[in-house]
Amino acid sequence: MRMPRMLRTGALIAAAVVLGLLTVQGSYALWNAASAAAPGTVTAASFDVSLTASPSGQATNMSLTGGAPATINLTQATSLAPGTPVYASVVIGNNSNAGGTFSTSIIVGQPTVSNTGFGALAQYVTVSAKFASAVTECGSSTGYTALTAAGLTSAAVPKAASTVLCFQVSLSSSTFILLKGQTVNISLPITARQLCGVPSGCA
């Protein structure tokens, strides 16, 4: 007898950096998998992905009741300037309670940087990222990669474990002084993908 089993995975969308303010949003997607099972009890499993912002300390699950996207603010204490990057981070936890391995991979994609109002600052802004084992590693400029269409993928995050996604927003040294005070919006796609934990494979 074959019994369908639903595997839920999460995709979260990050949005809005206004020179040091980062907002992360999340939503669920569903994948199907089937495996043979003896007659018995089938129980549902949770595939929650938790988000904890730094330095704000706000925490939430990536998707709220009813599938509404969650929002976290990564408020910065410093201002962005040429030679003075702004750093922020999100601790992403794999809180699955399913049996098996059910590791999660985190993928961050290419950001979209757009001007606000009649500004012209976007062309001078670079967004970089790296994965780390601790939030304290985010403040170091080493290891960051400028985000391109190729994206950046984490190592597998096991159940009950987490990874730290670090962000670095930099301003070019060639930025015109007349652009001082302008702001940009940065839309940043982030995906949390549930890796297959079914012994016979996932469809």
Secondary structure, 3 states (H helix, E strand, C coil): CEEEEEEEEEEEEEEEECCCCEEEEEEEEEEEEEEECCCCCCCCCCCCEEEEEECCCCEEECECHHHCECCEECCCCCCCECCECEEEEEEEEECCCCCCCCCEEEEECCCEEEECCCCCCHHHEEEEEEEECCHHHHHCCCCCEECCCCCEECCCECCCCEEEEEEEEEECCCCCHHHCCCCEEEEEEEEEEECCCCCCCCC
